[in-house]
Amino acid sequence: MVETIQTYILMHREIPVAEIRLDSAAGSVSAVGEVWNPAHIPVGIPVKRGRIDRAALNEWWRGRAIPASRAGLRQALEELHISSPQMLLEKCLGLSLSDQYWICPADRKVSWHEVNFFENPFSEDVGNILFGNPSGGGAVSLMSPDNTSDGWLKKKWTIIDGKRCLLKGGSGATQQEPYNEALASRIMERLHIPHVPYTLTVQEDYPYSVCEDFITPDSELVTAWYIMQTQPKPNHISVYQHYRNCCESLGIPGVRDSLDRMLVLDYLIVNEDRHQNNFGAVRNARTLEWIGCAPIYDSGTSLWFDKPPAMISAGAKAPSKPFKTTHDEQIKLVSSFEWLDLTGLAGIEEELRELVKGSLFIDTARADALCAALRGRVERLSQVVDSRRSFYPVDDRIDDVTEDVAYSGETEERF
């Protein structure tokens, strides 16, 4: 019988955190041993009586794997002769381009500097196979950050001019998500909102968004979902206020202003999927000091991306996350609009038209509908701002909202 349980050291850069045992067949943590550096346990993983909560650690570990919903995953696993995406985690030692955690085999001396993807080249074999480009039977290296990329859209990491960049595709008949990412970047640039810049590229007639990794060898992303696991949520506190409270307890700076800007962007682009795993905060992986909120990223599931032109309009209903189920309700959580100058968006609809020009997937009728609806969203937000200022003529900042909201996080894109 083949032994499927292996012992590893959970590492945070060069720091050993705890001994763990992984069951390769089940793709899970079967046991947690001695804990050496409790301060370096991943944020949001409970520690009870000096021991790591194994169930929570398992959820964290499984969450590092490619989700089953990823386009083309089943075919890729078949070609790689791998039974599950969790098995791919072990093949790359759990290394990611989002944080500094990894697993070191207990019977081998491996240095973080020798294996991490920030400082070392990595294989693009897995990413290419996920993009539908078969290996042709040649040798395939599984030492890849694509093994730990999340989200359902087709994507892969690549190195461009020495920079770690994420290439991400679209979905359905419109392939619209890459265009949305590029437009969101231009909106945020005009409004002076901190963000991850996305550009547009076309390969074999298909559009892809491209963004540089905003995490460095010394920093790491902690998503809102795990920040909110650091303390229990009282029933009378809203998800919005709970997140604010958790950030305050951790000492994360600039949270209210960052949320204001994120909610404004999501209102403008009618973002349907700002879940609790595609926003958060960044901390120094060496000192554990919080640097601040993460720049805004992953805004592609927006602008009526999967709707026909007849259903695209500024007032069309669309689901909202992460704090309210509608954008009209969620925009009320913005504490202040004093920073917002909507004149900076003059002509933004024509910039959208230029972005999609030449697309094989977005025809003139769809482009016209999108441009008109985007201009309508700007006008609607202007009305919201004017209404707020008529109620708060001196200072438009509102008190914190604490009513309860029933919504749990999902696990999707990180970039």
C-alpha positions in Angstrom: 0.0 0.0 0.0 1.4 3.4 -1.0 2.0 5.8 1.9 0.0 8.9 1.4 0.7 10.7 4.6 3.7 13.0 4.6 5.1 15.2 7.3 5.9 18.9 6.5 6.8 22.0 8.3 4.4 24.9 7.7 6.7 27.8 6.9 6.3 31.6 6.8 9.3 32.7 4.7 12.3 31.3 6.7 10.3 30.9 9.9 9.0 27.5 10.9 5.4 27.8 12.2 4.2 24.3 13.0 4.6 20.6 12.1 1.7 19.3 9.9 0.9 16.0 8.3 -0.7 16.0 4.8 -2.8 13.2 3.4 -2.0 13.4 -0.3 -4.9 11.1 -1.2 -7.5 13.2 0.6 -5.7 16.5 -0.1 -6.1 17.6 3.5 -4.2 18.2 6.7 -4.6 15.0 8.7 -2.8 16.2 11.9 -1.2 19.3 13.4 1.8 18.8 15.6 4.0 21.2 17.6 3.6 24.9 17.1 6.9 26.9 17.2 5.9 30.4 16.2 2.2 31.2 17.0 2.5 34.8 15.9 3.2 33.6 12.3 0.1 31.3 12.1 -2.0 32.5 9.1 -4.4 35.3 10.1 -7.8 34.1 11.1 -6.8 30.5 12.0 -7.8 30.0 15.6 -5.4 28.6 18.2 -7.0 26.7 21.1 -4.9 25.8 24.1 -1.7 26.3 22.2 -2.9 24.1 19.2 -3.9 25.2 15.8 -7.6 24.5 14.9 -7.1 21.7 12.3 -10.5 22.2 10.6 -9.7 25.9 10.1 -6.2 25.1 8.8 -7.7 22.6 6.4 -10.1 25.2 5.1 -7.2 27.6 4.6 -5.1 24.9 2.9 -7.8 23.7 0.6 -8.5 27.4 -0.2 -5.1 27.7 -1.7 -5.9 25.2 -4.4 -7.4 25.9 -7.8 -11.2 25.7 -7.3 -13.2 23.0 -9.0 -15.1 25.7 -10.9 -12.0 26.8 -12.9 -12.6 26.6 -16.6 -10.6 23.8 -18.2 -9.5 22.3 -14.8 -10.8 18.8 -15.4 -9.1 18.4 -18.7 -5.8 19.9 -17.3 -5.8 17.4 -14.4 -6.3 14.5 -16.8 -3.4 15.6 -18.9 -1.2 16.1 -15.8 -2.3 12.7 -14.4 -3.3 14.4 -11.1 -6.5 13.4 -9.3 -7.3 16.7 -7.6 -6.2 20.3 -7.5 -5.2 19.8 -3.8 -2.5 17.3 -5.0 -1.0 20.1 -7.1 -0.5 22.1 -3.9 2.0 19.6 -2.6 3.8 19.6 -6.0 4.7 23.3 -5.6 5.1 23.1 -1.8 2.1 25.3 -1.5 4.0 28.4 -2.7 2.0 31.3 -3.9 2.5 34.8 -5.3 -0.1 36.2 -2.9 1.7 35.5 0.4 4.8 33.9 1.9 3.5 30.6 3.3 4.7 27.3 2.1 5.4 23.7 3.3 8.9 22.3 3.7 9.4 18.5 3.7 10.4 17.5 7.2 13.1 15.2 6.0 14.8 17.7 3.7 16.5 21.1 4.2 14.9 23.5 1.7 15.5 27.3 1.8 12.6 29.7 1.0 15.1 31.7 -1.0 15.8 28.7 -3.2 12.1 28.0 -4.1 9.9 31.0 -3.7 8.3 32.3 -6.9 9.1 36.0 -6.2 12.8 35.5 -6.6 13.1 32.4 -8.8 11.8 31.5 -12.2 8.9 29.2 -12.4 7.3 26.8 -14.8 4.5 27.9 -17.0 3.6 24.4 -18.0 0.5 24.2 -15.7 -0.7 27.6 -16.8 -0.3 26.7 -20.5 -2.2 23.5 -20.0 -5.0 25.3 -18.2 -5.1 27.7 -21.2 -5.8 24.7 -23.4 -2.3 24.2 -24.8 -1.4 20.5 -24.3 2.2 19.6 -23.4 2.4 17.2 -26.4 3.6 14.4 -24.2 6.8 16.2 -23.1 8.1 16.5 -19.5 5.9 18.9 -17.4 7.1 20.8 -14.4 4.6 21.3 -11.6 6.6 23.9 -9.8 4.2 26.7 -10.6 2.3 29.5 -8.9 -0.7 28.5 -11.1 -1.2 25.6 -8.7 -2.3 28.1 -6.0 -4.2 30.6 -8.2 -7.9 30.9 -7.3 -11.0 32.0 -9.2 -13.1 30.4 -11.9 -11.8 32.3 -14.9 -9.0 31.0 -17.1 -5.7 32.5 -15.9 -2.0 32.0 -15.6 1.1 33.6 -14.1 3.9 34.7 -16.4 7.1 36.7 -16.2 7.1 39.9 -18.4 10.2 42.0 -18.4 11.2 40.5 -15.0 7.8 41.2 -13.4 5.4 38.6 -12.2 2.1 39.2 -14.1 -1.3 37.6 -14.1 -3.0 36.9 -17.4 -6.7 36.4 -17.1 -9.4 35.7 -19.6 -13.1 36.2 -20.0 -16.2 34.0 -20.1 -19.2 33.3 -22.2 -20.2 34.8 -25.5 -19.0 38.3 -24.7 -15.6 37.6 -23.1 -16.2 40.9 -21.4 -14.3 40.6 -18.1 -10.9 41.7 -19.4 -12.4 44.8 -20.9 -14.1 45.5 -17.6 -10.8 45.2 -15.7 -9.2 47.7 -18.0 -12.1 50.1 -17.7 -12.2 49.9 -13.9 -8.5 50.8 -13.9 -9.1 53.9 -16.0 -12.1 54.9 -13.8 -9.9 54.6 -10.7 -7.1 56.4 -12.3 -9.4 59.3 -13.0 -10.8 59.3 -9.5 -7.4 58.9 -7.8 -8.4 55.6 -6.2 -5.5 53.3 -5.3 -5.7 50.2 -7.5 -3.9 47.5 -9.3 -3.5 48.7 -12.9 -4.9 46.3 -15.6 -4.1 46.5 -19.3 -5.7 44.7 -22.2 -4.0 42.3 -24.5 -5.4 40.0 -27.3 -4.0 36.6 -28.0 -5.5 34.5 -30.9 -8.4 36.9 -31.1 -9.3 36.4 -27.4 -9.0 39.3 -24.9 -7.0 39.0 -21.7 -6.4 41.4 -18.8 -2.8 41.7 -17.6 -1.8 43.0 -14.1 1.4 43.0 -12.2 1.6 41.2 -8.9 1.2 43.9 -6.2 2.6 41.6 -3.5 6.4 41.6 -3.0 8.8 39.1 -1.4 8.3 41.0 1.9 4.6 41.5 1.9 1.4 39.4 1.7 -2.3 39.8 1.1 -4.8 38.9 3.8 -8.3 38.8 2.5 -11.3 40.3 4.3 -12.7 36.8 4.9 -9.7 35.9 7.1 -9.6 39.3 8.7 -13.2 38.7 9.8 -12.3 35.4 11.3 -10.1 37.0 13.9 -13.0 37.7 16.2 -16.6 36.5 16.5 -19.4 38.6 14.9 -22.1 39.7 17.3 -25.6 39.2 15.9 -26.5 42.9 16.1 -23.5 44.0 14.2 -23.6 44.3 10.4 -21.0 42.5 8.2 -19.7 46.0 7.2 -19.2 47.1 10.8 -17.8 43.7 11.8 -15.1 44.1 9.1 -14.3 47.6 10.3 -14.1 46.4 13.9 -11.8 43.6 13.1 -9.5 45.9 11.1 -9.4 48.4 13.9 -8.5 45.6 16.4 -5.6 44.5 14.2 -4.4 48.0 13.6 -5.0 48.2 9.9 -4.9 51.8 8.8 -7.1 53.7 6.3 -10.0 51.1 6.2 -13.0 53.5 6.1 -11.6 55.6 3.3 -10.6 52.5 1.3 -14.0 51.0 1.7 -15.6 54.3 0.6 -13.7 54.2 -2.6 -14.3 50.5 -3.3 -18.0 50.9 -2.8 -18.1 53.9 -5.2 -16.3 52.0 -7.9 -18.5 49.0 -7.5 -21.6 51.2 -7.7 -20.3 52.8 -11.0 -19.5 49.5 -12.7 -22.3 47.5 -11.1 -19.8 44.9 -9.7 -21.7 41.7 -9.0 -18.9 39.8 -7.2 -17.0 41.9 -4.7 -16.9 39.0 -2.3 -14.9 38.8 0.9 -11.9 37.1 -0.8 -11.2 39.8 -3.4 -10.5 42.7 -1.1 -8.5 43.0 2.1 -5.3 44.3 3.6 -1.5 43.9 3.1 1.0 43.3 5.8 4.8 43.0 6.1 5.6 39.3 6.2 8.7 39.9 8.1 7.6 42.2 10.9 3.8 41.3 10.7 3.1 45.1 10.7 0.0 46.1 8.7 0.9 48.2 5.7 -2.7 49.2 4.8 -5.6 48.2 2.7 -4.9 46.3 -0.5 -5.3 48.4 -3.7 -8.5 47.5 -5.5 -8.2 44.5 -7.8 -10.5 41.9 -9.5 -13.4 44.0 -10.9 -14.2 42.0 -14.0 -17.5 40.5 -13.0 -19.3 43.8 -13.7 -20.9 46.0 -16.4 -23.7 43.5 -17.1 -21.0 41.1 -18.4 -23.4 38.2 -19.0 -26.5 40.1 -20.0 -27.8 40.7 -23.6 -28.0 44.4 -24.7 -31.7 44.6 -24.1 -31.0 44.0 -20.3 -28.2 46.6 -20.1 -29.3 49.9 -18.5 -28.2 52.2 -15.7 -31.2 51.2 -13.6 -31.2 47.5 -14.3 -31.1 45.4 -11.1 -27.9 43.5 -10.4 -26.8 41.6 -7.3 -24.3 43.3 -5.0 -21.7 42.1 -2.5 -20.1 42.1 0.1 -22.2 44.1 2.5 -25.6 44.6 0.9 -27.6 42.7 -1.7 -28.3 45.8 -3.9 -26.0 48.6 -5.0 -28.6 51.2 -4.1 -28.4 50.0 -0.4 -24.7 49.4 -0.4 -23.8 52.9 -1.6 -25.4 54.3 1.6 -22.5 52.8 3.5 -20.1 55.3 2.1 -19.1 57.5 4.9 -18.1 60.5 2.8 -18.1 61.7 -0.8 -16.0 64.8 -0.1 -13.0 63.2 -1.9 -15.1 62.4 -5.0 -15.0 64.6 -8.1 -17.2 63.0 -10.7 -16.2 65.6 -13.3 -13.1 63.5 -13.7 -15.3 60.9 -15.4 -16.3 63.2 -18.3 -16.3 61.2 -21.5 -15.5 57.9 -19.7 -18.2 56.1 -21.9 -16.2 57.0 -25.0 -13.1 55.5 -23.4 -15.1 52.3 -22.9 -16.1 52.4 -26.6 -12.5 52.7 -27.7 -11.5 49.8 -25.4 -13.9 47.4 -27.0 -13.4 48.7 -30.5 -12.4 45.8 -32.8 -13.6 43.1 -30.4 -14.9 40.0 -32.0 -17.2 39.4 -29.1 -18.7 42.9 -28.4 -20.7 44.3 -31.3 -21.9 47.8 -31.9 -25.3 47.2 -30.3 -23.7 46.0 -27.1 -21.1 48.7 -27.1 -23.8 51.4 -27.5 -25.8 49.9 -24.6 -22.7 49.6 -22.3 -21.7 53.2 -23.0 -25.1 54.6 -22.4 -25.6 52.6 -19.2 -22.1 53.6 -17.9 -22.9 57.3 -18.4 -26.2 56.7 -16.6 -24.4 55.1 -13.6 -22.3 58.3 -13.3 -25.4 60.4 -13.4 -27.1 58.2 -10.8 -24.1 58.5 -8.5 -24.1 62.2 -8.9 -27.8 62.2 -7.7 -26.8 60.1 -4.7 -24.0 62.5 -3.8 -26.3 65.6 -4.2 -29.0 63.9 -2.1 -26.5 63.1 0.7 -25.2 66.7 0.7 -28.7 68.1 0.9 -29.1 66.2 4.2 -25.6 66.9 5.4 -24.8 70.4 4.1 -21.8 70.9 6.4 -20.2 67.5 6.6 -21.5 64.5 4.6 -19.8 61.9 6.7 -22.3 59.5 8.2 -22.2 57.5 11.4 -21.3 53.8 11.2 -24.2 51.5 10.2 -24.7 48.5 12.5 -27.8 46.7 11.2 -27.3 43.0 10.5 -26.7 41.8 7.0 -26.9 38.1 6.2 -24.1 37.3 3.7 -21.2 34.9 3.9 -18.0 35.1 1.8 -17.1 33.2 -1.3 -13.7 32.2 -2.6 -13.0 33.6 -6.0 -10.4 35.8 -7.6 -7.4 37.3 -5.8 -6.2 39.5 -8.6 
